[in-house]
Amino acid sequence: MATDLVKKTAEYVKLKLYKEPGAHDWFHVERVWKMAKKIQKEEGGDLEMVELVALLHDLGDYKNYNFDEEKGYLVLKGMMDIIEIDEERQKNILDMIDQIRYKGIETKTPKTLEGKIVQDADFLDALGAVGIARTFTVGGMINRVIYDPDRRPRRKLSKLDYQLKKREGTSHNYFYEKLFLLPDLMSTKSAKKVAQERVKYMKDFVKEFDNEWACKNINC
C-alpha cells in the first residue's frame, strides 16, 4: 500500500503533467510507476524510494528548459519542497534521476537497485506498442520526418547529439539509434525478459513498415 508521501506525490505529479502533450505526460509516469512497482516486487529494494523516483523522474526534465540541467535540477528541487520531501530524500532522488536518464552512449547504469529499477521501468515504456506510438508522437511534435531512405541510422550518439539533433534523424531510424539498444542497457532480470518481448514486437512492426514503404506487399 502506498505511503502518504507517495500518495501526495502522485497527486501533485498528476496535477502537473495531466495535460502535458506528447510522450511524457501523466499517463507515461503512471505506467512507469506501475511497472517499477512490479519489478521491485521481484527484485527487492526500498519500495517507497522506487515509487518516489518513478513519480518524479520527468518533473524538471531539462529538455523542457532548453537542456539547461541546472535549471531542471532547481525546478525539481522546488517541487519536492512543495511536496515536503525531506532534504536527505531529495538528494537521493536527484542523484537517481540524473543517473537514470538516457544520454546516448553516455547513459549510466544507476548505482542503486532502486535507480536501476526505475531506469528499467522507464526504458520499458519506450518499447512495444506504446513505445511505437510514443516514437511517432514525439516525431510529429518536433517536426521530424517519418522516414527517408537516404538517411542512414546514426551510430553511437553522444549525449549532446542525442539531445540536440533529434530532428536531423527520422522516426524510423530512431528505432535503430535508441530503442533496439535499450534491452542491453537494462539491469534487472525482470525487465530484460519483458524488453525482449516488446522489442520483438517492434522489430516485426519495422519489418512490416519497410515492406509497405517499398511496396513489397502489392504490385506497384
VEXDREN-2710 file (C-alpha; in Angstrom, 1 decimal):
% VEXDREN-2710
k/r/px/py/pz
1/MET/0.0/0.0/0.0
2/ALA/1.3/3.4/-0.9
3/THR/2.6/5.6/1.9
4/ASP/1.0/9.1/2.5
5/LEU/4.1/10.7/0.9
6/VAL/3.8/8.6/-2.2
7/LYS/0.0/9.4/-2.5
8/LYS/0.7/13.1/-2.0
9/THR/3.5/13.0/-4.7
10/ALA/1.3/11.1/-7.1
11/GLU/-1.5/13.7/-6.8
12/TYR/1.0/16.6/-7.3
13/VAL/2.6/15.0/-10.4
14/LYS/-0.8/14.1/-11.9
15/LEU/-1.8/17.8/-11.5
16/LYS/1.4/19.0/-13.2
17/LEU/1.5/16.5/-16.1
18/TYR/-2.1/15.5/-16.8
19/LYS/-2.5/17.9/-19.7
20/GLU/1.2/17.7/-20.8
21/PRO/1.2/16.9/-24.6
22/GLY/3.4/14.2/-26.1
23/ALA/5.1/11.2/-24.7
24/HIS/6.0/12.4/-21.2
25/ASP/2.5/13.1/-19.8
26/TRP/1.0/11.8/-16.6
27/PHE/0.0/8.5/-18.2
28/HIS/3.6/7.8/-19.1
29/VAL/4.6/8.5/-15.5
30/GLU/1.8/6.3/-14.2
31/ARG/2.9/3.4/-16.4
32/VAL/6.5/3.7/-15.3
33/TRP/5.2/3.9/-11.7
34/LYS/3.2/0.7/-12.1
35/MET/6.0/-1.2/-13.9
36/ALA/8.6/-0.1/-11.3
37/LYS/6.4/-1.5/-8.5
38/LYS/6.1/-4.8/-10.3
39/ILE/9.9/-5.0/-10.9
40/GLN/10.5/-4.1/-7.2
41/LYS/8.3/-6.9/-6.1
42/GLU/10.5/-9.4/-7.8
43/GLU/13.9/-7.7/-7.4
44/GLY/13.6/-6.1/-3.9
45/GLY/14.8/-2.6/-2.8
46/ASP/13.1/0.3/-1.0
47/LEU/9.6/0.4/-2.4
48/GLU/8.9/4.0/-1.3
49/MET/12.0/5.3/-2.9
50/VAL/11.3/3.4/-6.1
51/GLU/7.8/4.9/-6.2
52/LEU/9.0/8.5/-5.5
53/VAL/11.7/8.3/-8.2
54/ALA/9.3/6.8/-10.7
55/LEU/6.7/9.5/-10.0
56/LEU/9.2/12.4/-10.1
57/HIS/11.5/11.3/-12.9
58/ASP/10.0/13.6/-15.6
59/LEU/9.4/16.7/-13.4
60/GLY/12.1/19.3/-14.0
61/ASP/13.2/17.5/-17.2
62/TYR/15.9/19.6/-18.7
63/LYS/14.6/19.0/-22.2
64/ASN/11.8/21.4/-21.2
65/TYR/14.3/24.1/-20.2
66/ASN/16.5/24.3/-23.4
67/PHE/18.6/21.4/-22.0
68/ASP/19.7/23.5/-19.0
69/GLU/20.3/20.8/-16.5
70/GLU/20.9/23.2/-13.6
71/LYS/17.5/24.8/-14.2
72/GLY/15.8/21.4/-14.4
73/TYR/17.5/20.5/-11.1
74/LEU/16.3/23.6/-9.3
75/VAL/12.8/23.2/-10.7
76/LEU/12.5/19.6/-9.4
77/LYS/14.0/20.6/-6.1
78/GLY/11.5/23.4/-5.7
79/MET/8.7/21.0/-6.5
80/MET/9.9/18.5/-3.9
81/ASP/10.0/21.3/-1.4
82/ILE/6.3/21.9/-2.1
83/ILE/5.6/18.2/-1.6
84/GLU/7.6/18.4/1.7
85/ILE/10.1/15.7/0.9
86/ASP/12.9/15.9/3.4
87/GLU/16.4/17.1/2.3
88/GLU/18.1/13.7/2.6
89/ARG/15.5/12.0/0.4
90/GLN/15.7/14.9/-2.1
91/LYS/19.4/14.4/-2.5
92/ASN/19.0/10.7/-3.2
93/ILE/16.1/11.3/-5.6
94/LEU/18.0/14.0/-7.5
95/ASP/21.1/11.7/-7.8
96/MET/19.0/8.8/-9.0
97/ILE/17.0/10.8/-11.6
98/ASP/20.3/12.1/-13.0
99/GLN/21.6/8.6/-13.3
100/ILE/18.6/7.0/-14.9
101/ARG/18.3/9.5/-17.8
102/TYR/19.1/8.2/-21.3
103/LYS/22.1/10.1/-22.7
104/GLY/23.2/8.2/-25.8
105/ILE/26.5/6.4/-25.3
106/GLU/26.9/8.3/-22.1
107/THR/24.0/6.6/-20.4
108/LYS/24.8/5.5/-16.9
109/THR/24.0/2.3/-15.0
110/PRO/22.5/3.7/-11.7
111/LYS/24.4/2.9/-8.6
112/THR/21.5/1.8/-6.5
113/LEU/19.0/-1.0/-7.0
114/GLU/16.1/1.5/-6.8
115/GLY/17.6/3.6/-9.6
116/LYS/18.1/0.5/-11.7
117/ILE/14.5/-0.5/-11.2
118/VAL/13.2/2.9/-12.3
119/GLN/15.5/3.2/-15.2
120/ASP/14.4/-0.2/-16.4
121/ALA/10.7/0.7/-16.0
122/ASP/11.2/4.0/-17.9
123/PHE/13.1/2.2/-20.7
124/LEU/10.4/-0.4/-21.0
125/ASP/7.8/2.3/-21.6
126/ALA/9.7/3.2/-24.7
127/LEU/9.3/-0.3/-26.1
128/GLY/6.4/-2.3/-27.5
129/ALA/3.1/-1.0/-28.9
130/VAL/3.1/2.0/-26.6
131/GLY/6.8/2.8/-27.5
132/ILE/5.9/2.8/-31.2
133/ALA/3.0/5.3/-30.5
134/ARG/5.3/7.5/-28.4
135/THR/8.0/7.5/-31.1
136/PHE/5.8/8.9/-33.8
137/THR/4.0/11.2/-31.4
138/VAL/7.3/12.9/-30.5
139/GLY/8.4/12.8/-34.1
140/GLY/5.4/14.8/-35.1
141/MET/5.9/17.3/-32.3
142/ILE/9.5/18.1/-33.2
143/ASN/8.8/18.1/-37.0
144/ARG/10.9/15.0/-37.6
145/VAL/10.3/13.2/-40.8
146/ILE/8.9/9.7/-40.6
147/TYR/11.4/8.1/-42.9
148/ASP/13.9/9.0/-45.6
149/PRO/15.7/6.1/-47.3
150/ASP/18.7/8.3/-47.9
151/ARG/19.3/8.9/-44.2
152/ARG/21.0/6.0/-42.5
153/PRO/20.8/5.4/-38.7
154/ARG/23.4/7.3/-36.8
155/ARG/25.7/5.1/-34.6
156/LYS/26.9/5.8/-31.1
157/LEU/25.2/9.1/-30.5
158/SER/26.8/11.3/-27.8
159/LYS/24.7/12.9/-25.1
160/LEU/24.6/16.2/-27.0
161/ASP/23.9/14.6/-30.3
162/TYR/21.0/12.7/-28.8
163/GLN/19.6/15.8/-27.1
164/LEU/20.1/18.4/-29.7
165/LYS/19.9/16.6/-33.1
166/LYS/16.8/14.6/-32.9
167/ARG/15.2/16.5/-35.8
168/GLU/18.1/15.5/-38.0
169/GLY/17.2/11.9/-37.8
170/THR/14.0/10.1/-38.7
171/SER/11.4/8.4/-36.6
172/HIS/12.2/5.2/-38.4
173/ASN/15.9/5.4/-37.7
174/TYR/15.1/6.2/-34.0
175/PHE/14.3/2.5/-33.5
176/TYR/17.9/1.7/-34.5
177/GLU/19.5/4.7/-32.8
178/LYS/18.0/4.1/-29.4
179/LEU/15.0/1.8/-29.0
180/PHE/16.5/-1.5/-30.1
181/LEU/19.5/-0.8/-27.9
182/LEU/17.6/-0.5/-24.7
183/PRO/17.4/-4.1/-23.6
184/ASP/21.2/-4.3/-23.4
185/LEU/21.2/-1.3/-21.0
186/MET/18.7/-2.8/-18.6
187/SER/19.9/-4.1/-15.2
188/THR/17.1/-6.4/-13.8
189/LYS/16.2/-9.8/-15.0
190/SER/12.5/-8.9/-14.7
191/ALA/12.8/-6.0/-17.1
192/LYS/15.1/-7.8/-19.6
193/LYS/12.5/-10.5/-20.1
194/VAL/9.7/-8.0/-20.8
195/ALA/12.1/-6.0/-23.0
196/GLN/12.9/-8.9/-25.3
197/GLU/9.2/-9.5/-25.9
198/ARG/8.5/-5.8/-26.6
199/VAL/11.5/-5.4/-28.9
200/LYS/10.4/-8.4/-30.9
201/TYR/7.0/-6.7/-31.5
202/MET/8.8/-3.5/-32.6
203/LYS/11.1/-5.3/-35.0
204/ASP/8.1/-7.0/-36.5
205/PHE/6.5/-3.6/-36.9
206/VAL/9.6/-2.1/-38.5
207/LYS/9.9/-5.1/-40.9
208/GLU/6.2/-4.6/-42.0
209/PHE/6.8/-0.8/-42.3
210/ASP/9.8/-1.4/-44.6
211/ASN/7.8/-3.8/-46.7
212/GLU/4.9/-1.4/-47.1
213/TRP/7.2/1.5/-47.8
214/ALA/8.9/-0.5/-50.6
215/CYS/5.6/-1.7/-51.9
216/LYS/6.6/-5.3/-51.4
217/ASN/3.1/-6.4/-50.3
218/ILE/1.4/-5.5/-53.6
219/ASN/2.4/-5.0/-57.2
220/CYS/3.4/-1.4/-57.6
END
